[in-house]
Amino acid sequence: MRSILSALTISVLCGIGNGHVLGQTPDELVPPPTNNEVTAVFAEEAPYIDGNLDDEVWEDIPPITTFTQVWPNDGASATEDSEVKIAYDRDHLYFAFRFYDDNPELIRAKNLERGGRNNRDDHAYIGIDTYRDGRNAYLFEMNALGTQDDALITDESISYDSFSWNAVFISETKIDDDGWTMEVSIPFRQLRFPEGEELEFGLMISRMINRKNERVLWPAIGMEYGGSFGALAAVSQYGILKGIKNIRRGNNIEIKPYVISGAQEVRPDLQNEQTDVEYTYDIGGDMKWGITSNLTLDLTVNTDFAQVEADNVQLNLSRFNLFFPEKREFFLERAGLFEHGNTRSTQTFFSRRIGLTNDILTGARMTGQLGRFSVGAMNIETGNEMGDVFGSQSTNNTVARIRTNVFPRATVGTIITNVESPNGYNRALGFDTKYRFWSSSEFNAWYTRVWDDTDALNDAAGHGSLQLQNETYSGGFSYTNVGENYNPALGFVRRRNMRQYSGNLGYNPTVEFDVLPSLRRFNFGTSYNYIEGQDGVKQTTQLSGSATAEFASRQSIRISGNQQFERLFADFPIRQNAIIPAGDYTFNSIGIRGVTDESKRVFGTVEASTGQFYHGNRTDLEGSIGFRQSKHLHIEGRLSHSMIDLPIPNGEFDATTVSTSILGAVSRKLFAKALIQYDNFSRDLQANIRIDWIHTPGSDLFLVFNTSYHLTGDNETLFDPRKDVIMNSQAAVVKLTYLILL
């Protein structure tokens, strides 16, 4: 192992030639660094971003070297040395990384898809809290091939949905005999920050050594802040990047026009051979304007989302609504700011409700920071014709959000939504508060009231919860109340007319066994839910328990059990011609799940559960397998199969979904992805193929092909594709975008 510099010598200096910086004389010294502070200084000559660290700017900068494990050995030193140097000029923030590796031939680097699965490769993160509010941050991700992704951390929380922001920055890498190197250039125009001649940012840097499943951080942030991945979002624990001053803010105007052309063929009636063909030619665009260094205005006209990936097919065997996540770029940036309510359950605002039944004609969104206040506002006009924008037949959708920190790690906020349509109005007003303490413990509460032009739909919902948690123990309880007619027009409500009482306990010890040295952690958990109606009558109870073993190699195995009570007040049509009668039902089930390391060449997941189901039986089998042939070809397949046997007419049936995704990449600028899906309820075979050429940074040429075929043959007879397959629809679209920076 190579020797590293002492922690007392860690600093980020940029001595060019005579060793001085902008605004300093040669005799002035940069303040001595600490373990949580680094000082950046001005670069008179910008580095050329090519992954080679031979630029003069990097020669005399003492690097950050003290990286600490958060997993698998929380608090231990990194097993491989890392060095990070930082510089800046008036327009960009620069990072130089040297990641040593004693076995460079084992570096994992196979993802070329921008926004793809970098977590399966060796990769690095840069987290920047520009406002030093300890809550929100920009997150930049790069793998060992330089492939990029980025996210917006909101209120110290992060999920896979956060990785939807598309920043324009440059990253290049080289893999050599010592490991891998990387250079990153982040334009200041991509960031929002407060006024002032000299700035201080919060900073976090992370490295992932994938084959070891080892994540290391600077500064040290422990497992108690949400685990290996959650530690990235612990913005209140970031270090400090000092010394940035006299930077150029610029006009901060981005215009992205598009042109689109395509054709679609649809069969209106499966019994009819006649099809309808429609041709499309259109233009539109988006504009981003940094009104001030703190506020950003986004405008969209004649918005089109032809390039958005298709939804994954889901079959609903419950009596409640399914949730399909938002995938449209305009709504995803800073989406976390607009979150209010229980995610995927009782959301006051759910952007997917906008443009669900008609087109988005035009819209505007403003987000930013005003002192301690995070603010966001969105106004979208939807309708069928551009000529009727703001007319009598269009619908206006508005949401406004304000959130502020009242003291460290504590926030309060409010949200307003309004829908004005030719048929009436629907308005919602909500309040929320969140307080994080003791690392990852949290108190959370919210309340929303809805007013509708139909008085019977005026109703409310609310929630309160307390979760106590550290790296070993967890426990909490919550209460949720949803009115019988609660229906925010811009929200998502999975279940109405309920009062839910919930509790949970968890024990997550880190272990060391000589006979099984790769076993690192156990997770034991149990939860209980009691749901009654607004009339106080019991509706549902659920008692669950699970035990999970996690291995250092990212493999895991889980055993679970579940006991559930359901009271049906009305008959429940679980599928066509299969109706479960009203009554009381209690059923038990057990399950097992195994996961392999998805960063390996071949990986997979297997899950099985079986038990009672509405006085009958149900067995669920689910599996996935993936093959990363090279950086140019990834293939994944998934199968979900449920076998239902109920004591009712037509109660014996199967529910099956099958999907295959294929990713082919020529380079980081040209890749294609295909998603092929089938389910036996609709008997539709669907394919979505998307080719993306990033011809210049932030600009794309998309080729999209969608097809849908219906399988009409009898399951009992031999399948004949010549007569048993009917085309539902097929479409081809070409879309060109071009980013203009002013």
Secondary structure, 3 states (H helix, E strand, C coil): CCCCCCHHHCCCCCCECCCECCCCCCCCCCCCCECCEEECCECCCCCCCCCCCCCHHHCCCCCECCCEEEECCCCCECCCCEEEEEEECCCEEEEEEEEECCCHHHCCCCCCCCCCCHHHCCEEEEEEECCCCCCCEEEEEEECCCCEEEEEEECCECCHHHCCCCCCCEEEEEEECCEEEEEEEEEHHHCCCCCCCEEEEEEEEEEEEHHHCEEEEECCCCHHHCHHHHHHHCHHHCEEEEEEECCCCCCCEEEEEEEEEEEEEECCCCCCCCCEEEEEEEEEEEEEEECCCCEEEEEEECCCCCCCCCCCCCCCCCCCCCCCCCCCHHHHCCHHHHCCEECCCEECCCHHHCCCCCEEEEEEEEEEEECCEEEEEEEEEEECCHHHCCCCCCEEEEEEEEEEEEECCEEEEEEEEEEEECCEEEEEEEEEEEEEECCCEEEEEEEEEEEECCHHHCEEEEEEEEEEECCCEEEEEEEEEECCCCCCCCCEECCCCEEEEEEEEEECCECCCCCCCCEEEEEEEEEEEEEECCCCCEEEEEEEEEEEEEECCCCEEEEEEEEEEEEECCCEEEECCEEECCEEEEEEEEEEEEECCCCCCEEEEEEEEEEEECCEEEEEEEEEEEEEEECCEEEEEEEEEEEEECCCCCCEEEEEEEEEEEEEECCCCEEEEEEEEEECCCCEEEEEEEEEEEEECCEEEEEEEEEEEEECCCCCCCCCHHHHEEEEEEEEEEEEECCEEC
